[in-house]
Amino acid sequence: MKLKYISWFPAVLIMGMIFLFSSKPAAASDESSLVIANTILNVYENVSDTQYEIELRTEKLNVIDHVVRKSAHFTEYALLACAIAFHFFVWKRKRIWWLLAPIIFAGLYAATDEFHQTMVQGRSGQIRDVLLDTAGAVTGIFLLWLIRAIIAKRKMKREKVATSPQ
């Protein structure tokens, strides 16, 4: 099967993953991210040989949990935008398509995802999360563009060296 015909698969897979995460009730979602936050704090305490009192530990755990949650939003949408860009790149669309369309599409998907969360027990839709998700998409596309520019520059340099008289 040609890559062209399955090039949407990574984006659909990521969108499905985002949908499943958003479908979890608030309590289950909180529990998932708290496990990660607690692990991070435990590692820090072990490495730094620090033990926090319960109140201070809870406060630090809440801050880490918030960062984990927001980082997950940002990263999911950076990956989604890259997966969408992959589709346009495989189909050999003009650069504007694989730079701009993934950001717009990811931003729209973020808005529908936040709307979906308003129907999940204990969750709500947040405009700031749509903005964060879209910022993740912009960052993902920027990194993709940067990597592609570096590769093109190196390729051009190699070709110049190969064709220069020795």
WOBELBEL-V520228 format. One record per pair of residues at least 12 apart in sequence whose ideal C-beta (glycine too) atoms are under 7 Angstrom apart, sorted by the first residue. I is the first residue (numbers start at 1). J is the second residue. Records with the same first field share a line. If there is no record, write none. Layout:
I->J / J
This chain:
3->90
4->90 / 91
7->86 / 87 / 90 / 91
8->87
10->83 / 86
11->80 / 83 / 84 / 87
14->76 / 79 / 80 / 83
15->80 / 109
18->76 / 113
22->113 / 116 / 117 / 120
23->120
25->120 / 121 / 122
26->121 / 122 / 123
27->122
33->65 / 68 / 69
34->65
36->68
37->61 / 64 / 65 / 68
38->61
40->64
41->60 / 61 / 64
70->132
73->129 / 132 / 133 / 136
74->132 / 135 / 136
75->136
76->136
77->106 / 110 / 133 / 134 / 136 / 137
78->136 / 137 / 139 / 140
79->140
80->106 / 109 / 137
81->102 / 103 / 106 / 137 / 140 / 141
82->140 / 144
84->101 / 102 / 105 / 106
85->98 / 102 / 141 / 144
88->101
99->141 / 145
102->137 / 141
103->134 / 137 / 138 / 141
106->133 / 134 / 137
107->130 / 134 / 137
110->130 / 133 / 134
111->130
114->126 / 129 / 130
